[in-house]
Amino acid sequence: MKGKYYIYFCLALVSFILFSCGEFNKILKSSDYELKYTKAMEYYDKTNYTSAQTLLEELIPVFKGTDRAEEIYYYYAYCSYYLTDYALAGFHFRTFVRTYHSSKHAEECAFMNAYCYYLSSPKYSLDQTDTKNAIQEMQNFLNEYPESPRIDSCNKLVDKLRAKLERKAYEIAKSYFYRDDWKAATPACENFMKDFAESSHQDEMLYMIIKSYYLLAKNSIESKKADRLEKSMVNYLKFVDLHPNSQYLAEAEIIYKDCERLKKERTKAK
């Protein structure tokens, strides 16, 4: 009996799909634009965004210049968003804001444009161009709508995006350091410290700078040793001042003392 019910269910489902497709094709071929508009809104409300998008796309040029044009384009932009085509959705939200700047939906669409950039931001290990673009778009929104109730949400999203950039920069600096590429590690760590001044990795970055300059000095030609030893020692003094309780302090002190020894040896040799 169960098998019979399953067959009936499948037949009913196929019949429903065929009927729905037939109904949609009829609407699509119709020249009744009011019907198309009504059905587009019905499809949208039922979360059938593909069908809604198809009908709304046809209605955009038909209702251009009318009072209804704004609403049609608003829902059309959201269709792309709900279909997870964030690049296209962002384009349509931006276009909406430019076209209907005085609309009650303008602020919302400006935020949604920035949010689509946020959703397009990839994981930290990939190229972060979209993440930087998302931060810029969020900043544009904050500048344009400083009194918006979405400000807090926007700031939280920016924090998440910046955390991704921080992780990327952190992993790059570490990879140089642990591959013994100290020449590349020093600017990478210095840039990290400048770009992410509030990071919890500040002491680790400064420690890597101290050690990188120290190891560069030890493996340098004679003419470059003095400058690199000096940079290691200067950064150590900064380290002691800024991070007196760091877990890296003991090893940094050992490096500093060896830098002093090497510096004295060079002075004596002269």
MIDOSE-1310 file (N, C-alpha, C; in nm, 2 decimals, decimal comma, always signed):
residues 270
mkgk	+0,08/-0,12/+0,00/+0,00/+0,00/+0,00/+0,08/+0,13/+0,00; +0,19/+0,12/+0,08/+0,28/+0,24/+0,09/+0,34/+0,27/-0,05; +0,37/+0,17/-0,13/+0,43/+0,19/-0,26/+0,33/+0,26/-0,35; +0,20/+0,22/-0,33/+0,09/+0,28/-0,41/+0,07/+0,43/-0,38
yyiy	+0,08/+0,47/-0,25/+0,06/+0,61/-0,21/+0,18/+0,69/-0,26; +0,30/+0,63/-0,27/+0,41/+0,70/-0,31/+0,40/+0,73/-0,46; +0,35/+0,64/-0,54/+0,33/+0,66/-0,68/+0,23/+0,77/-0,70; +0,12/+0,77/-0,63/+0,01/+0,87/-0,64/+0,07/+1,01/-0,61
fcla	+0,16/+1,01/-0,50/+0,22/+1,14/-0,46/+0,31/+1,19/-0,58; +0,39/+1,10/-0,64/+0,48/+1,14/-0,75/+0,40/+1,19/-0,87; +0,29/+1,12/-0,90/+0,21/+1,17/-1,01/+0,14/+1,30/-0,99; +0,10/+1,32/-0,86/+0,04/+1,45/-0,83/+0,14/+1,56/-0,83
lvsf	+0,26/+1,53/-0,79/+0,37/+1,63/-0,79/+0,40/+1,67/-0,93; +0,42/+1,57/-1,02/+0,45/+1,60/-1,16/+0,34/+1,68/-1,23; +0,22/+1,64/-1,20/+0,10/+1,72/-1,25/+0,10/+1,86/-1,21; +0,14/+1,88/-1,08/+0,14/+2,02/-1,03/+0,25/+2,10/-1,10
ilfs	+0,37/+2,04/-1,11/+0,48/+2,11/-1,18/+0,45/+2,15/-1,32; +0,39/+2,05/-1,39/+0,35/+2,07/-1,53/+0,25/+2,18/-1,54; +0,15/+2,18/-1,45/+0,05/+2,29/-1,45/+0,11/+2,42/-1,42; +0,20/+2,43/-1,32/+0,27/+2,55/-1,29/+0,35/+2,61/-1,40
cgef	+0,42/+2,52/-1,47/+0,50/+2,56/-1,58/+0,41/+2,62/-1,70; +0,30/+2,54/-1,72/+0,21/+2,59/-1,82/+0,14/+2,72/-1,79; +0,11/+2,74/-1,66/+0,05/+2,87/-1,62/+0,15/+2,98/-1,64; +0,28/+2,96/-1,60/+0,38/+3,06/-1,61/+0,40/+3,10/-1,76
nkil	+0,41/+3,00/-1,84/+0,43/+3,02/-1,99/+0,32/+3,11/-2,05; +0,20/+3,08/-2,00/+0,08/+3,15/-2,05/+0,09/+3,30/-2,01; +0,13/+3,32/-1,88/+0,15/+3,46/-1,83/+0,26/+3,53/-1,91; +0,37/+3,46/-1,93/+0,48/+3,51/-2,00/+0,45/+3,56/-2,14
kssd	+0,36/+3,48/-2,21/+0,32/+3,51/-2,35/+0,21/+3,62/-2,36; +0,15/+3,64/-2,24/+0,04/+3,74/-2,24/+0,09/+3,88/-2,27; +0,00/+3,96/-2,32/+0,03/+4,10/-2,34/-0,04/+4,19/-2,23; -0,10/+4,12/-2,14/-0,16/+4,19/-2,03/-0,06/+4,22/-1,92
yelk	-0,01/+4,34/-1,92/+0,10/+4,38/-1,83/+0,06/+4,39/-1,68; -0,07/+4,43/-1,66/-0,12/+4,44/-1,53/-0,12/+4,29/-1,47; -0,17/+4,20/-1,55/-0,17/+4,06/-1,50/-0,02/+4,01/-1,47; +0,07/+4,05/-1,55/+0,21/+4,01/-1,53/+0,26/+4,07/-1,40
ytka	+0,22/+4,20/-1,38/+0,27/+4,26/-1,26/+0,21/+4,19/-1,13; +0,08/+4,17/-1,14/+0,01/+4,10/-1,03/+0,08/+3,96/-1,00; +0,10/+3,89/-1,11/+0,16/+3,75/-1,09/+0,30/+3,76/-1,04; +0,38/+3,86/-1,09/+0,52/+3,88/-1,05/+0,52/+3,90/-0,89
meyy	+0,43/+3,98/-0,84/+0,42/+4,00/-0,70/+0,38/+3,88/-0,62; +0,29/+3,80/-0,68/+0,25/+3,67/-0,62/+0,37/+3,57/-0,61; +0,44/+3,56/-0,73/+0,56/+3,48/-0,73/+0,66/+3,52/-0,62; +0,68/+3,65/-0,62/+0,77/+3,71/-0,52/+0,73/+3,67/-0,38
dktn	+0,61/+3,69/-0,34/+0,56/+3,66/-0,21/+0,57/+3,51/-0,17; +0,56/+3,43/-0,28/+0,57/+3,28/-0,26/+0,72/+3,24/-0,27; +0,81/+3,33/-0,27/+0,96/+3,31/-0,28/+1,00/+3,24/-0,41; +0,92/+3,25/-0,51/+0,96/+3,20/-0,64/+1,03/+3,31/-0,72
ytsa	+1,15/+3,34/-0,68/+1,22/+3,46/-0,73/+1,26/+3,45/-0,87; +1,28/+3,33/-0,92/+1,32/+3,31/-1,06/+1,21/+3,36/-1,15; +1,09/+3,31/-1,13/+0,97/+3,35/-1,21/+0,94/+3,50/-1,19; +0,95/+3,55/-1,07/+0,92/+3,69/-1,04/+1,02/+3,78/-1,11
qtll	+1,15/+3,74/-1,11/+1,25/+3,81/-1,18/+1,23/+3,82/-1,33; +1,19/+3,71/-1,39/+1,17/+3,70/-1,53/+1,06/+3,80/-1,57; +0,95/+3,80/-1,50/+0,84/+3,89/-1,53/+0,87/+4,04/-1,50; +0,94/+4,06/-1,39/+0,97/+4,20/-1,36/+1,07/+4,26/-1,46
eeli	+1,16/+4,18/-1,50/+1,26/+4,22/-1,61/+1,19/+4,27/-1,73; +1,08/+4,20/-1,77/+1,00/+4,24/-1,89/+0,93/+4,37/-1,86; +0,89/+4,39/-1,73/+0,80/+4,51/-1,70/+0,88/+4,64/-1,68; +1,01/+4,63/-1,66/+1,09/+4,75/-1,63/+1,08/+4,85/-1,74
pvfk	+1,11/+4,81/-1,87/+1,09/+4,91/-1,98/+0,95/+4,95/-2,00; +0,85/+4,86/-1,98/+0,71/+4,89/-2,00/+0,66/+5,00/-1,91; +0,70/+5,00/-1,78/+0,65/+5,10/-1,68/+0,76/+5,21/-1,66; +0,86/+5,22/-1,74/+0,96/+5,32/-1,72/+0,89/+5,46/-1,73
gtdr	+0,93/+5,55/-1,63/+0,87/+5,68/-1,62/+0,74/+5,69/-1,55; +0,69/+5,58/-1,51/+0,56/+5,58/-1,43/+0,58/+5,57/-1,28; +0,48/+5,58/-1,21/+0,49/+5,57/-1,06/+0,53/+5,43/-1,02; +0,50/+5,34/-1,10/+0,52/+5,20/-1,06/+0,67/+5,15/-1,09
aeei	+0,74/+5,23/-1,17/+0,87/+5,19/-1,21/+0,96/+5,16/-1,09; +0,96/+5,25/-0,99/+1,04/+5,24/-0,88/+1,02/+5,11/-0,80; +0,89/+5,08/-0,78/+0,86/+4,96/-0,70/+0,91/+4,83/-0,78; +0,88/+4,83/-0,91/+0,92/+4,72/-0,99/+1,07/+4,69/-0,98
yyyy	+1,15/+4,80/-0,99/+1,30/+4,79/-0,99/+1,34/+4,75/-0,85; +1,28/+4,79/-0,75/+1,31/+4,76/-0,61/+1,30/+4,61/-0,59; +1,19/+4,55/-0,63/+1,17/+4,40/-0,61/+1,26/+4,33/-0,71; +1,28/+4,38/-0,82/+1,37/+4,32/-0,92/+1,51/+4,30/-0,86
aycs	+1,56/+4,41/-0,79/+1,69/+4,40/-0,73/+1,70/+4,29/-0,62; +1,59/+4,28/-0,54/+1,58/+4,18/-0,44/+1,57/+4,04/-0,49; +1,52/+4,02/-0,61/+1,52/+3,89/-0,67/+1,66/+3,84/-0,69; +1,75/+3,92/-0,74/+1,89/+3,88/-0,76/+1,95/+3,85/-0,62
yylt	+1,92/+3,93/-0,52/+1,97/+3,91/-0,39/+1,93/+3,77/-0,33; +1,80/+3,74/-0,34/+1,75/+3,62/-0,29/+1,79/+3,50/-0,37; +1,83/+3,52/-0,49/+1,89/+3,41/-0,58/+2,04/+3,40/-0,56; +2,09/+3,47/-0,46/+2,23/+3,47/-0,42/+2,33/+3,52/-0,53
dyal	+2,28/+3,59/-0,62/+2,37/+3,66/-0,72/+2,40/+3,79/-0,67; +2,50/+3,80/-0,57/+2,52/+3,92/-0,50/+2,59/+4,03/-0,58; +2,67/+3,99/-0,68/+2,73/+4,09/-0,76/+2,63/+4,16/-0,85; +2,53/+4,09/-0,90/+2,43/+4,15/-0,98/+2,33/+4,23/-0,89
agfh	+2,30/+4,17/-0,78/+2,21/+4,24/-0,68/+2,27/+4,37/-0,64; +2,40/+4,37/-0,61/+2,47/+4,50/-0,57/+2,46/+4,60/-0,68; +2,48/+4,56/-0,80/+2,47/+4,65/-0,92/+2,33/+4,71/-0,93; +2,22/+4,63/-0,91/+2,09/+4,68/-0,92/+2,05/+4,77/-0,80
frtf	+2,10/+4,74/-0,68/+2,08/+4,83/-0,56/+2,15/+4,96/-0,58; +2,27/+4,96/-0,64/+2,34/+5,09/-0,67/+2,26/+5,17/-0,77; +2,21/+5,10/-0,88/+2,14/+5,16/-0,98/+2,01/+5,22/-0,93; +1,95/+5,15/-0,84/+1,82/+5,20/-0,77/+1,85/+5,33/-0,70
vrty	+1,96/+5,34/-0,62/+1,99/+5,46/-0,54/+2,02/+5,57/-0,64; +2,09/+5,55/-0,74/+2,12/+5,66/-0,84/+2,00/+5,71/-0,91; +1,91/+5,62/-0,94/+1,79/+5,65/-1,02/+1,68/+5,71/-0,93; +1,67/+5,66/-0,81/+1,56/+5,70/-0,72/+1,62/+5,75/-0,59
hssk	+1,70/+5,85/-0,60/+1,77/+5,89/-0,48/+1,68/+5,94/-0,37; +1,56/+5,99/-0,40/+1,47/+6,05/-0,30/+1,37/+5,94/-0,26; +1,38/+5,82/-0,30/+1,29/+5,72/-0,27/+1,30/+5,68/-0,12; +1,19/+5,63/-0,06/+1,19/+5,58/+0,08/+1,27/+5,46/+0,09
haee	+1,30/+5,39/-0,03/+1,39/+5,27/-0,02/+1,54/+5,30/-0,05; +1,57/+5,43/-0,07/+1,71/+5,46/-0,12/+1,81/+5,42/-0,01; +1,78/+5,46/+0,12/+1,88/+5,43/+0,22/+1,90/+5,27/+0,24; +1,78/+5,21/+0,23/+1,78/+5,06/+0,24/+1,87/+5,00/+0,13
cafm	+1,84/+5,05/+0,01/+1,92/+4,99/-0,11/+2,06/+5,03/-0,11; +2,10/+5,14/-0,05/+2,24/+5,18/-0,04/+2,31/+5,08/+0,06; +2,24/+5,05/+0,17/+2,29/+4,95/+0,26/+2,30/+4,82/+0,20; +2,20/+4,78/+0,13/+2,20/+4,64/+0,06/+2,31/+4,63/-0,04
nayc	+2,34/+4,74/-0,11/+2,46/+4,74/-0,20/+2,59/+4,71/-0,12; +2,61/+4,78/-0,01/+2,73/+4,75/+0,07/+2,72/+4,61/+0,13; +2,61/+4,56/+0,17/+2,59/+4,43/+0,22/+2,62/+4,32/+0,12; +2,59/+4,34/+0,00/+2,62/+4,25/-0,11/+2,77/+4,24/-0,13
yyls	+2,84/+4,35/-0,12/+2,98/+4,35/-0,12/+3,04/+4,26/-0,01; +2,98/+4,28/+0,11/+3,02/+4,20/+0,23/+3,00/+4,05/+0,20; +2,89/+4,02/+0,15/+2,86/+3,88/+0,12/+2,95/+3,82/+0,01; +3,00/+3,90/-0,07/+3,09/+3,86/-0,18/+3,24/+3,84/-0,13
spky	+3,27/+3,89/-0,01/+3,40/+3,89/+0,04/+3,44/+3,74/+0,07; +3,55/+3,69/+0,01/+3,59/+3,55/+0,03/+3,66/+3,52/+0,16; +3,69/+3,40/+0,18/+3,77/+3,36/+0,30/+3,91/+3,43/+0,30; +3,96/+3,44/+0,42/+4,09/+3,53/+0,43/+4,20/+3,48/+0,35
sldq	+4,21/+3,35/+0,31/+4,33/+3,30/+0,24/+4,33/+3,34/+0,09; +4,21/+3,39/+0,04/+4,20/+3,42/-0,10/+4,23/+3,57/-0,12; +4,23/+3,61/-0,24/+4,25/+3,76/-0,27/+4,14/+3,84/-0,20; +4,19/+3,95/-0,14/+4,10/+4,03/-0,05/+4,05/+4,16/-0,12
tdtk	+4,06/+4,17/-0,25/+4,01/+4,29/-0,32/+3,86/+4,32/-0,29; +3,78/+4,21/-0,29/+3,64/+4,23/-0,26/+3,61/+4,27/-0,12; +3,70/+4,23/-0,03/+3,69/+4,27/+0,11/+3,71/+4,42/+0,13; +3,82/+4,46/+0,06/+3,85/+4,61/+0,07/+3,74/+4,69/+0,00
naiq	+3,69/+4,64/-0,11/+3,58/+4,71/-0,17/+3,46/+4,72/-0,08; +3,43/+4,61/-0,01/+3,32/+4,60/+0,08/+3,33/+4,71/+0,20; +3,45/+4,72/+0,25/+3,48/+4,82/+0,35/+3,46/+4,96/+0,30; +3,50/+4,98/+0,17/+3,48/+5,12/+0,11/+3,34/+5,15/+0,09
emqn	+3,26/+5,05/+0,05/+3,12/+5,07/+0,03/+3,04/+5,09/+0,16; +3,09/+5,02/+0,27/+3,03/+5,04/+0,40/+3,06/+5,18/+0,45; +3,18/+5,23/+0,42/+3,22/+5,36/+0,46/+3,14/+5,47/+0,38; +3,12/+5,44/+0,26/+3,04/+5,53/+0,17/+2,90/+5,55/+0,23
flne	+2,84/+5,43/+0,28/+2,71/+5,43/+0,34/+2,71/+5,51/+0,47; +2,81/+5,49/+0,55/+2,82/+5,57/+0,68/+2,83/+5,72/+0,65; +2,90/+5,75/+0,55/+2,92/+5,90/+0,52/+2,79/+5,96/+0,47; +2,72/+5,88/+0,39/+2,60/+5,93/+0,32/+2,48/+5,93/+0,42
ypes	+2,47/+5,84/+0,51/+2,36/+5,83/+0,61/+2,41/+5,81/+0,75; +2,47/+5,92/+0,80/+2,53/+5,92/+0,94/+2,43/+5,90/+1,05; +2,30/+5,92/+1,02/+2,20/+5,91/+1,12/+2,11/+5,78/+1,10; +2,16/+5,69/+1,02/+2,08/+5,57/+0,99/+2,07/+5,48/+1,11
prid	+1,96/+5,41/+1,12/+1,95/+5,31/+1,23/+2,04/+5,18/+1,20; +2,09/+5,18/+1,08/+2,17/+5,07/+1,03/+2,32/+5,09/+1,07; +2,35/+5,20/+1,13/+2,49/+5,23/+1,16/+2,56/+5,12/+1,24; +2,50/+5,08/+1,34/+2,56/+4,97/+1,43/+2,59/+4,85/+1,35
scnk	+2,49/+4,81/+1,27/+2,51/+4,69/+1,19/+2,62/+4,70/+1,09; +2,63/+4,82/+1,03/+2,74/+4,85/+0,94/+2,87/+4,85/+1,00; +2,88/+4,90/+1,12/+3,01/+4,90/+1,19/+3,06/+4,76/+1,23; +2,96/+4,68/+1,27/+2,99/+4,54/+1,30/+3,04/+4,46/+1,18
lvdk	+2,98/+4,49/+1,07/+3,02/+4,42/+0,94/+3,16/+4,47/+0,90; +3,19/+4,60/+0,92/+3,32/+4,65/+0,89/+3,43/+4,58/+0,98; +3,39/+4,56/+1,11/+3,48/+4,50/+1,20/+3,52/+4,36/+1,15; +3,42/+4,29/+1,11/+3,44/+4,15/+1,06/+3,52/+4,15/+0,93
lrak	+3,50/+4,25/+0,84/+3,58/+4,26/+0,72/+3,73/+4,29/+0,76; +3,75/+4,38/+0,85/+3,88/+4,42/+0,89/+3,95/+4,30/+0,96; +3,88/+4,22/+1,03/+3,94/+4,10/+1,10/+3,99/+4,01/+0,99; +3,92/+4,00/+0,88/+3,96/+3,91/+0,77/+4,09/+3,96/+0,71
lerk	+4,10/+4,09/+0,69/+4,22/+4,15/+0,63/+4,34/+4,14/+0,73; +4,31/+4,15/+0,86/+4,41/+4,13/+0,96/+4,46/+3,99/+0,96; +4,37/+3,89/+0,95/+4,42/+3,75/+0,95/+4,50/+3,73/+0,83; +4,47/+3,78/+0,71/+4,54/+3,76/+0,59/+4,68/+3,82/+0,61
ayei	+4,69/+3,94/+0,66/+4,82/+4,01/+0,68/+4,91/+3,94/+0,78; +4,84/+3,89/+0,88/+4,91/+3,81/+0,99/+4,97/+3,68/+0,94; +4,90/+3,61/+0,86/+4,94/+3,48/+0,80/+5,06/+3,51/+0,70; +5,05/+3,61/+0,63/+5,16/+3,65/+0,53/+5,29/+3,68/+0,60
aksy	+5,28/+3,76/+0,71/+5,40/+3,80/+0,78/+5,46/+3,68/+0,85; +5,38/+3,60/+0,91/+5,43/+3,47/+0,97/+5,49/+3,38/+0,87; +5,43/+3,37/+0,75/+5,49/+3,28/+0,65/+5,63/+3,32/+0,61; +5,65/+3,45/+0,59/+5,78/+3,50/+0,56/+5,88/+3,47/+0,67
fyrd	+5,84/+3,49/+0,79/+5,93/+3,48/+0,91/+5,97/+3,33/+0,92; +5,87/+3,24/+0,92/+5,90/+3,10/+0,94/+5,96/+3,03/+0,82; +5,96/+3,10/+0,70/+6,03/+3,05/+0,59/+6,17/+3,10/+0,58; +6,21/+3,17/+0,69/+6,34/+3,24/+0,70/+6,37/+3,34/+0,60
dwka	+6,26/+3,40/+0,55/+6,27/+3,52/+0,45/+6,26/+3,64/+0,54; +6,36/+3,67/+0,61/+6,36/+3,78/+0,71/+6,35/+3,92/+0,64; +6,41/+3,93/+0,52/+6,41/+4,05/+0,45/+6,26/+4,09/+0,41; +6,18/+3,99/+0,38/+6,04/+4,02/+0,35/+5,96/+4,03/+0,48
atpa	+6,00/+3,96/+0,58/+5,92/+3,95/+0,71/+5,92/+4,09/+0,77; +6,03/+4,16/+0,77/+6,04/+4,29/+0,85/+5,93/+4,39/+0,79; +5,93/+4,42/+0,66/+5,83/+4,52/+0,62/+5,68/+4,46/+0,63; +5,67/+4,33/+0,62/+5,53/+4,27/+0,64/+5,48/+4,29/+0,78
cenf	+5,57/+4,27/+0,87/+5,54/+4,29/+1,02/+5,52/+4,44/+1,05; +5,60/+4,52/+0,99/+5,59/+4,67/+1,02/+5,46/+4,72/+0,96; +5,42/+4,67/+0,84/+5,29/+4,72/+0,78/+5,17/+4,67/+0,86; +5,19/+4,55/+0,91/+5,08/+4,49/+1,00/+5,06/+4,58/+1,12
mkdf	+5,17/+4,62/+1,18/+5,16/+4,70/+1,30/+5,09/+4,83/+1,28; +5,12/+4,89/+1,16/+5,07/+5,02/+1,12/+4,92/+5,01/+1,09; +4,89/+4,90/+1,01/+4,75/+4,89/+0,96/+4,65/+4,84/+1,07; +4,70/+4,76/+1,17/+4,62/+4,70/+1,27/+4,67/+4,73/+1,41
aess	+4,67/+4,85/+1,44/+4,73/+4,90/+1,56/+4,66/+4,84/+1,69; +4,54/+4,80/+1,68/+4,47/+4,75/+1,80/+4,47/+4,60/+1,80; +4,55/+4,54/+1,71/+4,55/+4,39/+1,71/+4,62/+4,33/+1,83; +4,57/+4,21/+1,87/+4,63/+4,14/+1,98/+4,76/+4,07/+1,94
hqde	+4,80/+4,08/+1,81/+4,92/+4,02/+1,76/+5,04/+4,13/+1,75; +5,01/+4,25/+1,81/+5,12/+4,35/+1,80/+5,25/+4,31/+1,86; +5,25/+4,25/+1,98/+5,37/+4,21/+2,04/+5,44/+4,10/+1,96; +5,37/+4,01/+1,90/+5,43/+3,90/+1,82/+5,50/+3,96/+1,70
mlym	+5,43/+4,05/+1,64/+5,49/+4,12/+1,52/+5,62/+4,19/+1,55; +5,61/+4,26/+1,66/+5,73/+4,34/+1,70/+5,85/+4,24/+1,74; +5,81/+4,13/+1,80/+5,91/+4,03/+1,83/+5,98/+3,98/+1,70; +5,89/+3,95/+1,60/+5,94/+3,90/+1,47/+6,03/+4,00/+1,40
iiks	+6,00/+4,13/+1,42/+6,09/+4,23/+1,36/+6,22/+4,23/+1,43; +6,22/+4,22/+1,56/+6,35/+4,22/+1,64/+6,43/+4,10/+1,59; +6,37/+3,98/+1,59/+6,45/+3,86/+1,55/+6,49/+3,86/+1,40; +6,40/+3,92/+1,32/+6,44/+3,92/+1,17/+6,56/+4,01/+1,15
yyll	+6,56/+4,13/+1,21/+6,67/+4,22/+1,19/+6,80/+4,16/+1,25; +6,79/+4,09/+1,36/+6,90/+4,02/+1,43/+6,96/+3,91/+1,34; +6,87/+3,83/+1,28/+6,91/+3,72/+1,20/+6,97/+3,77/+1,06; +6,91/+3,88/+1,01/+6,96/+3,94/+0,89/+7,10/+3,99/+0,92
akns	+7,12/+4,05/+1,04/+7,25/+4,11/+1,07/+7,36/+4,00/+1,08; +7,32/+3,89/+1,14/+7,41/+3,77/+1,15/+7,45/+3,71/+1,02; +7,36/+3,72/+0,92/+7,39/+3,66/+0,79/+7,41/+3,77/+0,68; +7,45/+3,89/+0,72/+7,47/+4,00/+0,63/+7,62/+4,01/+0,59
iesk	+7,64/+4,09/+0,49/+7,78/+4,13/+0,46/+7,81/+4,24/+0,56; +7,94/+4,26/+0,59/+7,98/+4,34/+0,70/+7,93/+4,49/+0,69; +7,91/+4,54/+0,58/+7,87/+4,68/+0,56/+7,72/+4,70/+0,61; +7,64/+4,59/+0,62/+7,50/+4,60/+0,65/+7,47/+4,56/+0,80
kadr	+7,57/+4,50/+0,86/+7,55/+4,44/+0,99/+7,51/+4,55/+1,10; +7,59/+4,66/+1,10/+7,57/+4,76/+1,21/+7,42/+4,82/+1,20; +7,38/+4,85/+1,09/+7,24/+4,91/+1,07/+7,13/+4,81/+1,12; +7,15/+4,68/+1,08/+7,05/+4,58/+1,12/+7,05/+4,55/+1,27
leks	+7,17/+4,55/+1,33/+7,18/+4,52/+1,47/+7,11/+4,64/+1,55; +7,14/+4,76/+1,50/+7,08/+4,88/+1,56/+6,93/+4,87/+1,55; +6,87/+4,83/+1,44/+6,73/+4,83/+1,42/+6,67/+4,72/+1,51; +6,74/+4,61/+1,53/+6,69/+4,51/+1,62/+6,68/+4,56/+1,76
mvny	+6,79/+4,63/+1,80/+6,80/+4,68/+1,94/+6,70/+4,79/+1,97; +6,68/+4,88/+1,87/+6,58/+4,99/+1,88/+6,44/+4,93/+1,90; +6,41/+4,83/+1,82/+6,28/+4,77/+1,83/+6,26/+4,69/+1,96; +6,37/+4,64/+2,01/+6,36/+4,57/+2,14/+6,32/+4,67/+2,25
lkfv	+6,38/+4,79/+2,25/+6,35/+4,89/+2,35/+6,20/+4,94/+2,34; +6,16/+4,95/+2,22/+6,01/+4,98/+2,19/+5,93/+4,86/+2,25; +5,97/+4,74/+2,23/+5,90/+4,62/+2,27/+5,88/+4,62/+2,42; +5,99/+4,65/+2,49/+5,99/+4,65/+2,64/+5,90/+4,75/+2,69
dlhp	+5,89/+4,87/+2,63/+5,81/+4,98/+2,67/+5,66/+4,94/+2,65; +5,63/+4,89/+2,53/+5,49/+4,86/+2,49/+5,43/+4,73/+2,55; +5,52/+4,63/+2,56/+5,47/+4,50/+2,59/+5,55/+4,43/+2,71; +5,55/+4,49/+2,82/+5,64/+4,44/+2,93/+5,60/+4,30/+2,98
nsqy	+5,48/+4,26/+2,95/+5,43/+4,13/+3,00/+5,42/+4,03/+2,89; +5,47/+4,05/+2,78/+5,46/+3,96/+2,66/+5,53/+3,83/+2,68; +5,47/+3,73/+2,63/+5,53/+3,59/+2,63/+5,66/+3,59/+2,55; +5,68/+3,68/+2,47/+5,80/+3,68/+2,38/+5,92/+3,77/+2,45
laea	+5,89/+3,82/+2,56/+5,99/+3,91/+2,62/+6,12/+3,85/+2,65; +6,12/+3,73/+2,71/+6,24/+3,66/+2,75/+6,33/+3,63/+2,63; +6,28/+3,58/+2,52/+6,36/+3,56/+2,40/+6,40/+3,68/+2,34; +6,32/+3,79/+2,34/+6,36/+3,92/+2,28/+6,48/+3,97/+2,36
eiiy	+6,48/+3,95/+2,49/+6,59/+4,00/+2,57/+6,72/+3,93/+2,54; +6,71/+3,80/+2,52/+6,83/+3,72/+2,48/+6,89/+3,77/+2,34; +6,80/+3,80/+2,25/+6,84/+3,86/+2,12/+6,91/+3,99/+2,14; +6,85/+4,08/+2,22/+6,91/+4,21/+2,25/+7,05/+4,20/+2,31
kdce	+7,07/+4,11/+2,40/+7,20/+4,10/+2,46/+7,30/+4,05/+2,36; +7,26/+3,96/+2,27/+7,35/+3,91/+2,17/+7,38/+4,02/+2,07; +7,28/+4,10/+2,04/+7,31/+4,22/+1,95/+7,42/+4,31/+2,02; +7,40/+4,33/+2,15/+7,50/+4,42/+2,22/+7,64/+4,35/+2,21
rlkk	+7,65/+4,22/+2,23/+7,78/+4,15/+2,22/+7,84/+4,17/+2,08; +7,76/+4,14/+1,98/+7,80/+4,15/+1,84/+7,85/+4,30/+1,80; +7,78/+4,39/+1,86/+7,81/+4,53/+1,83/+7,94/+4,57/+1,90; +7,97/+4,52/+2,02/+8,10/+4,54/+2,09/+8,21/+4,48/+2,01
ertk	+8,19/+4,36/+1,97/+8,29/+4,28/+1,89/+8,33/+4,36/+1,77; +8,23/+4,42/+1,70/+8,26/+4,49/+1,57/+8,34/+4,62/+1,61; +8,30/+4,68/+1,72/+8,37/+4,80/+1,76/+8,52/+4,77/+1,79; +8,54/+4,66/+1,87/+8,68/+4,62/+1,90/+8,76/+4,59/+1,78
ak	+8,69/+4,52/+1,68/+8,76/+4,48/+1,56/+8,81/+4,60/+1,48; +8,75/+4,71/+1,49/+8,79/+4,83/+1,42/+8,91/+4,89/+1,49
